Amino acid sequence: MSITYKEGQSTLLYYPLWWHEQHRQQTATGYGKKLTTPYKVEHNGRLYRVYCICYSNSGTLYILPGGKPLYLRDAGTEVSQLRDNNARGGIQWSSSS
């Protein structure tokens, strides 16, 4: 199994769904393999929903272009910073390590 990472920089945008607006979770436990986040990221000229795999205290973010996972590298940005900075046009998400 190979892991493919998104290359370059992208702007992470805040696009919440109804349960995000009501501060609800997608699952009862908050854990899962395909948790829908309130964020989207541009890839090849199109916006893709960001999903999260979470089974413990950390999660892995990915998008699904063409139905295959493309993982986002950690940018060292807190989720609260993403929400606050989105009002100013989003933040830069760097995929370089």
Secondary structure, DSSP 8 states (H G I E B T S, - for coil): ----B--SEEEEEE---HHHHTT--SSSSS-EEEEEEEEEEEETTEEEEEEEEESSS-EEEEE-GGGS-EE-------HHHHHHHHTTT-EEEE---
